[in-house]
Amino acid sequence: MLRTIPHNQRLNEVRYDIRGPLHARALELEQQGRSIVRLNIGNPGRFGFEAPAHVRQAIADHLRDSEAYCHQQGLVEAREAIAQVHRQRGVAADLQQVYVGNGVSELIDLSLRGLLNSGDEVLVPAPDYPLWTAAVILNDGQPVHYPCPPERQGLPDPDEIERLITPRTRALVVINPNNPNGAVYPLALLRAIAAIAERHRLVVFSDEIYEGLLYDDAQFHPMAPLVQGTLCMTMSGLSKMHRACGYRVGWMTATGRVTAAREYLKSLDLLAALRLCSNVQGQWAIPAALLGPDTHTALCRPGGRLYETRAALLRTVARSRFLSVVAPQGAMYGFVGIDEGQLAEFDDQQFALDLLERKQILIVPGSSFNVPYRNHFRITLLPEAALMERVIVAIDEFIAAIAAGGRRAVA
Ligand SMILES: Cc1ncc(COP(=O)(O)O)c(C=O)c1O
């Protein structure tokens, strides 16, 4: 008799719909010759964006120097550049506090693995970039979501966060600017969150991978300068602002009360050593990206690709009877709400599947980002403005057809 191979049961609690069953179905449809408009993932290289030439050149220039493993925490040159950025912000940091990884993704997992014991709780925003929730679960922790609802422009309420703290709470995750809802946290809010973390001795994980992608008057404030009484782990990388997802380069820096975190930091060093090092060639791009010219701000200003596509999203949604969106202040996504009052038994996952099958448009259902409501979807701002406009009009017409005739009308 054929015995099936069991798997890690905790994976049953984990979802990553950005590349989940909908994405798999899109690939199937493409294999059948259908053309799919894929707006599910923030992958700039797939939309005609390129890494800055000087960043690419830095890798080419050092290819011959990339053949050996490097220090487990990363190349000295790369870590020094990262520490320097922190020092420019008035934060004490040297290269020993920096860890380079194969994308922020690897560091999210590694940093939680080094921290959590079974049943430890981690406060995570809802909506979140779902790897945070997944990595807490896979490292035997318990995610506790704090709400960042559209009614509050996607921002959390510090009192609400504090009420969720229990004796098991170990850490607090902030994603600023937020993926998926584009919220950019005001300074006063960050200060309040930092004070909560200090009061309860929580580790702050501040995921700032979209820090430079800001619209209108939005201002980004790094978390590290605000945290002194506890440990702050700041994360960033090359994937978004520097449009180089495929290089797989991210970093994190431990600042604040590092003296109280010696054992934790030693465990991170061990975990980093167990995977030897992160890919070396990509690390040469870090000094060039951080200390070279700014190539991202213009994308978010009038005439820039992200700015114009965001404007097209806001314009088209404003004309819709069914759609609404809190204008994203940062990052590269729209988190669009659907007024399901006019739609019987609306379900965002089923809606996304129907949209894919009928209109060949791939979006990500809102509930994939760990929110309790099921009337949102996320769309990336990476396509050209004209395509965004066409897609939102098509989605609006699709919803109108559902409203007129029920789901069967479109199935
Ligand atoms: C908020 C956030 N953090 C981390 C990541 C992971 O980025 P990477 O592993 O490419 O550095 C992403 C990717 O979309 C993200 O949106």
The ligand as an SDF file (V2000), in Angstrom:
LIG
                    3D

 16 16  0  0  0  0  0  0  0  0999 V2000
    6.5670   44.6850    3.4010 C   0  0  0  0  0  0  0  0  0  0  0  0
    7.4770   43.7070    2.7360 C   0  0  0  0  0  0  0  0  0  0  0  0
    8.4930   43.1900    3.4290 N   0  0  0  0  0  0  0  0  0  0  0  0
    9.3320   42.3030    2.8830 C   0  0  0  0  0  0  0  0  0  0  0  0
    9.1800   41.8760    1.5760 C   0  0  0  0  0  0  0  0  0  0  0  0
   10.1430   40.8650    1.0280 C   0  0  0  0  0  0  0  0  0  0  0  0
   11.0560   41.4730    0.1680 O   0  0  0  0  0  0  0  0  0  0  0  0
   12.3970   40.7900   -0.3260 P   0  0  0  0  0  0  0  0  0  0  0  0
   12.4740   39.4260    0.2190 O   0  0  0  0  0  0  0  0  0  0  0  0
   12.3210   40.7980   -1.8190 O   0  0  0  0  0  0  0  0  0  0  0  0
   13.4960   41.6780    0.1750 O   0  0  0  0  0  0  0  0  0  0  0  0
    8.1310   42.3910    0.8020 C   0  0  0  0  0  0  0  0  0  0  0  0
    7.9170   41.9300   -0.5800 C   0  0  0  0  0  0  0  0  0  0  0  0
    6.9750   42.2630   -1.2490 O   0  0  0  0  0  0  0  0  0  0  0  0
    7.2720   43.3440    1.4000 C   0  0  0  0  0  0  0  0  0  0  0  0
    6.2430   43.8610    0.7170 O   0  0  0  0  0  0  0  0  0  0  0  0
  1  2  1  0
  2  3  1  0
  2 15  2  0
  3  4  2  0
  4  5  1  0
  5  6  1  0
  5 12  2  0
  6  7  1  0
  7  8  1  0
  8  9  2  0
  8 10  1  0
  8 11  1  0
 12 13  1  0
 12 15  1  0
 13 14  2  0
 15 16  1  0
M  END
$$$$
